[in-house]
Amino acid sequence: MKKFAILCLFLLAAMSGAFAQKAFGAPQRILLAYELVDKGIDPWRAYFRDEYSSPDYVLEEIEASKLSAMKPSDYDFIIVYGAVMAFTSKEPIRDWLNTNPKLAQKNVGLFVTANRWFLKKYNDQLLSLLKKSGATVVDAVSAETKKLSDKEKQQLVHTFAQKVKRY
């Protein structure tokens, strides 16, 4: 009986992270870090909310300007949403990543949208900064969105979310 109890304790200790959450029903804590509140970004945030609306997830959203107060260790997964904004050089997500947040071994998904030429450049910059921070980038999506319908945008988020829900 004593060996069985020790084995059970060992198994419980071994069950951590996503496995333990699924086994015991604890929701996965997801952080959606985005550039800023903006009419161009708001629909994307709504698509992410829809994807993580089940009891299996707790989605918290935070604007980049408030990220310095956040502790990455409080979350199971972080989605970094960067958006190239027309006619502006403001990119608050990049500014936050330049502060070297503590993302070592944190599972992160990068999602970048743009309507213009700077998409690849911004995506590459964010990927580089995430890797520099030690984050584990499990998926990265960048898309030129000017010609996408709302349904296509929603599908883009859905496909991304399906990949990152595994972590």
N, C-alpha and C positions, 0 to 999 in steps of 0.2 A: 504494500500500500504506500509506503514511504517513497519507493522508487517512482510509482505512478504520480504522486504529488509533485515530486521534483521534476519529472518530465513535463507535467502540465505547466509548472512555473517557467520552465525553460521555453516551452512553446509560446507562452504568453509574452515573455520578454522578447522573443524573436519576432513576434508580430508587431511590426512598427510601420510607420508611414501609411501609404495608400492602402496596403493590405489590411492593416489593423482597422483603418477607417471603414473599409468595406465590410470587414468581418463583424465589427461592433456597431455599425450604423452611424458613426460620426461623419458629419458632412465634411467634404474637402473645402478648405478655405482658399479662395481664389482672389487675387488682387488684380484689378484692371487699372493700370496706371496710364493715364492719357494726357495729351498736351494741355488742353484747357477747355473750358465750357465754350462751345461755339456751335452755331447752327449747322456747320458742315460736319462736325464730329458727333453731335448728339444722336443722329440716327444710328451710327455705328455702335455707340454705347448701348442703345436700345436692342440692337441685334445680339450683342454679347449678353445682355440681361436675359433675353429670351432663351439663349442657349444654356444658361446656367440657372434656370428658374426652378429646377427640381430640388427636392429635399436633400439630394446627394451633395449639393454645393451651397456654399455661402459666398456670394460674389460681393466684394466691396470695391467701390470705385473711388479713385482719388486723382485729383488734378495734379500735374507735375509740380506746381509751385508749393504743394503741401507735402510732397514726398519725403522731405528731410525729417519730418516728424514720425514717419512710419518705420516700423521694424520688419525687415524682410523675413526674419525668423518666425514671425507670427502667421505666415502664410505657407500653404503647401505648394502653391504654384503662383507665379506672377506673369501676367500678360502685359507686355510693354507695347502700347499702341502709339506709334509715331505717325503724324500726319504732316505732310508738306502743305503749308498754308499759302494760298496765292498772295503774291506781292508782299511777303514778309520774310524777314530773316529770323524771326522768333521761332525757336524750336525748344520749348521747355523740357521735353523729355531728354534731349541731348544734353542740355545744361545740367540736368539732374545726374545723368550718367557720368558726366565729367567730374562730379564730386566724389567719385569712387565709392558708391554705396556698397554695403557689405552683402554681396550676392554670391559669395563663394559657395559652390556646389548647390545653389538654389536652382530648381527647374524653372525655366523661363521660356515663354513663347513670344516671339517678336512679330508684330503685325503692323505694316506700314502702308499707308495709302497716300496717293497724290493725284493731282490733275495735270501736272506739268513735268518738265524735264528733270527735276532734281530727285526723282524717286530713287534711282539706283544709288546716287551719291549718298543720300540720307540713310537709306537702308544699310549700305556698307559701313557708314559711320557708326550707326547704332549697333550693328553686329560686332564691330571691332571693340566698341566700348563695353558691350556686354561680356565679351570674351576676356577683355582686360580685367573686368571686375571679378572674374572667376565663375560667372554664371554658367549653368549647363543649358545651352540653348537647344531645346528639344524640337522646335520647328520655327521657321521664319517664312513669312509670307509678305510679299510686296506686290501691290497692284495699282496700275493706273486706272483710276475709277471714273474719269470724266464721262465715258460712254457706257458705263454699266447701269443697268436698270436697278431699281430698288430690289427686285427679286434676285438679281445676280449678285448684288452686294450682300444680301442676306445669305445666299448660298455660299459665298466666299467665307463668311464668318462661320457658318455651319461646318464647312469642310475643315477649317482650321481648328475649331473647337473639338471636333471628333478626334482629331489627331492628338491634341493636348490633353484630352480627358483621360487618356491612358496613364498619365503620370501623377 
